Amino acid sequence: MILRKLINAKGFFVTVVVVFILSLATSVYYRGGKDLKVGLFGVEQVLQKKSPYDNPTDPPRPLFRYAPGFAILLYPFLLKSKMVSPFNFENINPSIFAWFFVGILSLFMSALVLLNLIPSSMREVGKHNLRLSFLMAAPLIGYELANGQNKLIALFFMLMAIILFERHKMLLSAIFFCLALTVYIPLLAFIFYFVLKGRGRFILNFAIAALIVFVLVPSFVFGFRFNIYLLKDWFVRCLKPFFFTTSYSSYVDLRHSSQSLPSAIGRIFTLKHNHHFNYFIPPALIHIIIRAFSAVILLFSCFAVWKSSKTSTRARGLEYITLLALALILPQYCLYYTWSWLFVFYFVMFNYINYPEVSPKQKQVIVFSTFVLFICSCSIVINSLNDLSFLFWGTLIAWSGIVTALTQKNIPAS
C-alpha cells in the first residue's frame, strides 16, 4: 500500500524520471555513442555510394544490419559529426545527444500510445501500472538509451502501427509497420496478427507501404539502381544468414550478452576456448534443434493469438506481447538492451490481472509469469547467469504463461 501511494505520488515519479534522464545523459556522454557510430558509419557509406553492410574491421560480419532506408532516418543526426576513419567520428556529441533526445521522446510517446491502446479497468489504474512498469524496466531502458541503440524507436513505430490498425487506418498502419521493420526486422512476427485481423485489406496496404518505404522513398534519395543494389546486399549479408542459413556457425551468436533462443540453445552444446567454440554435437544437429524449437514456439504463438481473437477482446494486449516476445527470442541473437520492451510486457500483464472478469487461475498464471520475468531480468548483473541464459529462460516461461492465459477458457470467479 505504501509503495502504491509512493508510485502514484506525482512529485515522486517526476523526480525519479528527471534523475533517471540526467544520470543517463552523463552516461551517454562518457560512452561516446558507441552503437550510434555504427549507424552513422552506414550513413557515411551510403553518402559515398558504398555499401553500409561492409565492415572494414571484420569483413564477414556486417555491423549495419538495417534496411537501406534506415540511413535516411539517421541522416539528420549527422549534424556536425565527421567520420575520420571507420566508426571514429569528430564532433559527435551533438549527434549523440540529439539521438538520446529522440530515444527519450520515443519512450514517452510509446507510453502515451500504450495508455490508449491497452485499456485498463480504470484510467488511474492504467497510469499506476505504467509507472510501476517503467520503474521495473528502468535499468534495461537505461541500458538501451545509454548505448545509443534504436529499439525504443522501433517499438514506437510498432505501437503506432498497432493502434492505427485497430482504428482501421490500414495504409498508415502498414507504413509504420514497415518503418518498424526498417529498424528491427524480427518485428515481422506481427504480420500474422495483421493478416488474421485485417485479412486481405491489410495485405494490399502492406504491399503498397513496403513499396513506398523500401523502394520508392529510398530510390528517390539514393537513386533507383543504388537502392536496388543496397536492398540486394541487405538481403545477402543480413537477412539470408538468418532466414535461409544452412550453417550453424553463421547463424548463432554465442556471446553471453545475447539471450535469444539460438544463443541459449547453442551455449548448451558448445564450450568456448580461446575465442573459438568446441561443439559437443555436430553443428548441423544444433541447427536442426534450434529450428525445430523456434518453429514450435512460432506455431503455438500463432495458435494462441488465433484462438484468443475468437473469444476475448480483453486479451488483446496479451496478443501483442506474445508477438513481441517472438521478436526477442527468435532472432539469431538479441542483446540485453532490447529487453527494454519489458515495460510493455509488465503494463499489459498488470492491466490484465486488474480486469474483474479474468478468472483467478489466469491471474495466478500471469502473476507468476510477471514475477519470473522480473527476477530473470535482474539476473543480467551476474555474468555466470547470463552464460546460463537466465533472461532467455525467464522470457520463455513468461511467454508460456501468456500463451496459456490466451488459450484457457475464461471462467470468472463466481
Buried (B, 14 or more C-beta within 10 A) or exposed (E): EEEEEEBBEEEEBEEBBEEBBEEBBEBBBEBEBEBBBBBBBBBBBBBEEEBBBBBEEEEEEBBBBBBBBBBBBBBEBBBEBEBEEBBEBEEBBEBBBBBBEBBBEBBEBBBEBBBEBBBBBEEEEBBBBBBBBBBBBBBBBBBBBBBBBBBBBBBBBBBBBBBBBEEEBBBBBBBBBBBBBBBBBBBBBBBBBBBBBBEEBBBBBBEBBBEBBBBBBBBEBBEEEBBBBBBEBBBEBBBEBBEEBEEBBBBBBBBBBBBBBBBBBBBEBBEEEEEEBEBEEEBEEBBEBBBEBBEEBBEBBBEBBBBBBEEBEBBBBBBBBBBBBBBBBBBBBBBBBBBBBBBBBBBBBBBBBBBEEBBEBBBEBBBEBBBBBBEBBBBBEEEEBBEBBBBBBBBBBBBBBBBBBBBBEBEEEE
